[in-house]
Structure formats: structure tokens, C-alpha cells
């Protein structure tokens, strides 16, 4: 695994190393990726050898097949996965709370935050099992 963002000069090397590592983690062979992309095994081999880069459409397909983000493959991010949208991170109750909070005036928001802070501070301590 390459850590840190890749420098522009090493973008192709970064892509090739990350592609190969992601493929191997998924226990796929080059021919498996080639079939999914409707390419030759030699094309995938060139990608992994750093001799060429796929087009944008194939980068997106590779990312989806390998369960990583295209930014990660391209060396633009060190996070393998893109963050989930906020809607997927919150429960329906949390989403409703946020929605209603945003509708409040600034003054009422401040009071509400004070109330929540007090409630958190005064809640009974729960015993750990």
C-alpha cells in the first residue's frame, strides 16, 4: 500500500502499484479485470507495469470492481474509499434533528445547543457490561 499523496511525476507508478495491490486483495487475475473491462490481459499488464494509463471510463470501472475510489487509484487521495454521503451516515432520527435544527433562528439555535450540552453533561453514566 502506498501511503501519502503521489507526486505528479510518480502518478503513473502510483496508479500501477495501487491497481496491482487492489487487484490482488480482491484475489483477481489480470485476465479477470481484462474481461470486465473488455480489454486484453496485455492492456491490464501495461497498466500495472506503468507503461500506460486507462481512460477515464475504465478508471471508474476499475475503481468500482476493486472497491476503491478512483482518487485513490490515481494517487489523489490516500483513502481507499470515498466517504459516504452524510445522508447514509446519519440515522433517520439524527437526520430529522439536523433538519429541524437548521430551521431555527440563530438565537434559538444557541439556546438549543446550550440545552443539549446540559443534557449531555447531566445524563446518568451508563455502566459498561
RAHU-V80038 format. One record per backbone hydrogen bond with DSSP energy under -0.5 kcal/mol. NH is the residue of the N-H (numbers start at 1). CO is the residue of the C=O. Records with the same first field share a line. If there is no record, write none. Layout:
BEGIN
NH=CO / CO
END
This chain:
BEGIN
6=75
10=7
11=8
14=10
15=11
16=12
17=13
18=14
19=15
20=16
21=17
22=18
23=19
24=20
25=21
26=22
27=24
28=23
32=29
33=29
34=30
35=31
36=32
37=33
38=34 / 35
39=34
44=40
45=41
46=42
47=43
48=44
49=45
50=46 / 47
51=46
52=46
59=55
60=56
61=57
62=58
63=59
64=60
65=61
66=62
67=63 / 64
68=63
69=80
73=69
74=70
75=72
76=71
77=71
80=78
88=85
89=85 / 86
90=86
95=91
96=92
97=93
98=94
99=95
100=96
101=97
102=98
103=99 / 100
104=101
109=105
110=106
111=107
112=108
113=109
114=110
115=111
116=112
117=113
118=114
119=115
120=116
121=117
122=118
123=119 / 120
END
